[in-house]
Amino acid sequence: MSAAGRRTVREDRFWHRGAELVYDDAGQGPLAVYAHGGFVSQATEDQMGLFDWAPVVDAGQRLVRYDARAHGRSTGEPVDTDYTYLSLADDLLALLDHLGAAGPVNAMGASMGCATVLHAAVQAPGRFSRLVLLIPPTAWATREAHVRDNLESAETIEREGVDAWLAAKRHQPRPTVVAEIPEFPPTPAERVLPCVLRGLAMSDLPAPTAIAALHRPGLILAWVDDRGHPLSTAETLAQVLPHSELHVSRTRADIRTWGERIAEYLTRPRP
């Protein structure tokens, strides 16, 4: 976020199901909530320079970005089921309760956060207006290898420690569009990290039929050459979500336009 945007950020927190969840609240206007991807945090994403949120605030949105359970500043316990997509969706719905969101809100999420938003919307469709789905994670038929990798990673951390897992990850190819971005250590503590991995391994996106029944417009933002976020997921979501549009980035410079694209989409007259 820009320097001007950072000056307006207000930090707050609330308790839900035994965890303290911390969020940043910036701007004024219609509420737009954002859920980040797995193993990072709001601060980590800002350090990575991955997404530019200033245009969303500048467009007159009240932007609330929160650290997921056990990520960043939020706390969490070593319980596998606390980190399934369904559980994380419950945290998002609790955040809306805490914020006093009386009407439908715009919801955005990247990777794990994308899954969080979709599950929350399927559970409580009346609470959401537009959906912005960034780098949708591998799902359905392509998810088996990801599940296996997560379970093996959890075992490696418990057997050899987090450093061994990180050393192995450094030898894995990264998407070309983000290859120059420095890698950061995971924000969940080592005692919780295996549970996060197993919780994600237990998860999948809602069935396409359930997503289609939402009748909510969606903006889907994807990038190329990423096994963990294959275009097949984004393309399926674009097919099943009504009034949806898909944008695929092939360069880092194009990813930097996502904030402006999101701002334009959220302030566009509804179809």
N, C-alpha and C positions, 0 to 999 in steps of 0.2 A: 504494500500500500504506500502511497505517496507520503511525503513528510506532512503535508496538510491533513491527510487522512489519519495519520498516526496521532496527531494532536487532539483529535476528537474522540479517540477510542476510550471507552469506559469498560473496565474489567469488573465482572461480577461472577457469582457462583451460587450453586444451590446443591442440595443433597437429594439423591434419588437412589433407592435400593442399595444403600450402604456405601455409596461413592459420592465424593464431592466433584461436581462437574463445573468446569471453569469456562467462561465464554467472554468474548469481546463484543461490544455493542457500539456501533458507529453510525452516525448520520440520523436523519429523521425522514419519516414518510412511511409508505407501505413496508411491512416486515418481509425481509428475505433472509432465510437461514441457510447456513452452509456447513456441511459435514465433510471433513478432510479424509484423506486416504489412510490406509493402515500403516502403522509404525512411525508416522510422522506426527506433527502437531501444527498449530497455526504458526508458531514461531519458526519451526523448521521450514514450512512452506515459504514463509517470507524470506528466510535466508537463502533458500534455493532460487528465489526469484521466479517461481514457477508460474504463478498467476498474478495478475494485476487487478486488485479489487477496487482501486480508487474510482474508476469510472462508474461502478455500481452505486457507490455513495454519492458521487457527484450528480448522478441521474435522479437523485431524490428518493433513494431507497434507505430504509433502516436495515443495515447489514449486521447480522449476528452470526459470528463464527465461533464455534466451540471446540474444545479439545475433547475427543472421545474418551470414554472410560479407560483409565490406565495410561492414556497418552498425554504427553506434555504436562500441563499443570494439573490435570484431573487425576483423581485417585482411582484405584481398582484393586480387587482381590484376586488371588490365583484360583479362579473358578472357571472352568472351560466354558460353561454355558452362558457366562456373562458376556461373551464376546461373539456370539452368533449374530448374524444379521438381524434376526428377530429381536434379540435382546437390545442391540444397538438402536433399532427402530423404536423400541419402548423408551429409551433414553431421549431420543429426539422428540417424541410426543410429550414426554415429561417436561422438556425444555419449553415447548409451546405453552403448556399449562403454566409453568413458572412465569413466562413472559406475559401471560394474560391475553394470548392471541384469541380474540373472540371470533374472528372470521378467517376465511381461507388465506394462507400465506404462500408466498413463492418459496420453493425449496430447491437447493442446489447441493450436489454432492459429487465427490471425486472418488473413483475406485470403491473402496470399502464404504465411503460416504454415499456414493451413488446407490449402492445396494441398500444402505440404511434408509435413504429417502424413498426408494421404491417400496420397500417393505412397510414403512410407515404410511405411505400413501395408499397401499392396498388395504392396510388395517383400518385406516380412518380417512377415506377419500375426501370427505367434506371439509377436512382441515387444510387442504392444499389447493392452490390455484394453478400456477405454472410450475413445471419441473425442468430443471437444468441438470443434465446428466453428463458429467465429465469423465472421460476415460472409463467407460463401463467395464467392470472386471469380467474375466472369463466365466462363462455360465453354461448351464445345461450340458449339452453333449461335449463341450470342450473343457469341462471343469475337472475331469478325473485326474489328469496329471498334476494340476494345481493342488488338489486335495492331497495327493501322495507326497508332493514336495513339502507341503506344510507339516504333515505328520512326521516326516523324516527330519525336518528342521527342528521341530519340538524335541524329538529324541536326541538330536545332536547337542542342543543347548543343555538339556538335562544331564547328558552323559559327559560332555567335554567343555561346556561353557559357551557363552555368547561369542567370545572371540573366535572360536573354531567355526562357528556358523558364519560369522562375518567374513572370515578368510575364504571360505568356500564360495560365498556370494560374489566376492571380487573377481572370480574367474568366470562368472556367468555373463553372457552378452547383455548389453543394455540397448534399449531403443535408440536408434541413431539420432532422433530428434532431440533427445535429452542427454545424450552421452557425455556432453561437456559439463553438465551440472554436477557439482561435487556431491558425493554420497555422504549422508549423515548417519550416525548410529541410531538405532531404533529408540524411540522415546519411552516405550513401556519398560519398566524395570525388569532385570533378568529373572527375578522370581515369578513374574507374571507373564513374561513373553511366551513361554511354551503354551500357556493356557490361551493366550490370544491366537496363536497359530492353530491350536486344535479347535477353538471356537469357530474360526474362519473356515477350517476344513469341514466342519459340520454344516456349513451354510451353502446356499445357492440363491440366485435371484428368484423372485416369484415366477410362477409359470407364465408364459406369454399370454395365455388366455386371461389370467388374473390381471395382468398389466393392461391388456386391451380393454378390460371392463372399467378401467379408471375413468376413461373419457376426459383426460386432462391433456392439454397441449404440452409438448416437450421440445426442448432444444438439446440436441445430443452433440457433444464435442469429443472427438476422438483423434488419436494419432496413429501412425503406422508402425509396423514391425515390432509389435510388443506382444509376446506370448501371454503375458498376464492380463492384457487388455486387448484381446483380438478384435479386429474390425467386425467379425461375425456377430459379436454381441451387440455392438452399436447398430449394425445394420438391421438386426432383428427388432431391436427396440424402435428404430425408425419406422419399421413396417407395422408394428402393432399399436404404437401410441398414435391417437388421432391428432391431426393438425401438427405433426412433429416435423422437425427439420434436422438434418444431419450435416455437420461440417467436419471434414477430416483435414488435419494439419500434417504437412510433410516437412516443415521446417520449424526451428525454434522461434524464428521471427513471427511466424504465423500463430504459434501458440500464444505469443504475447498480445495478440489481438483479441483473445478470448474475453477479457474483461469488458472491452468495448462491445463485443458481440452480445454478451450477456446483458449489459446495461440497455442496449437497444431493444433486445428481446423483451425484457421485463417491463419496459415502458411503452411497448407497442400496443395499440388497441387490440383487444381480444378478438379472435376470429368468430 
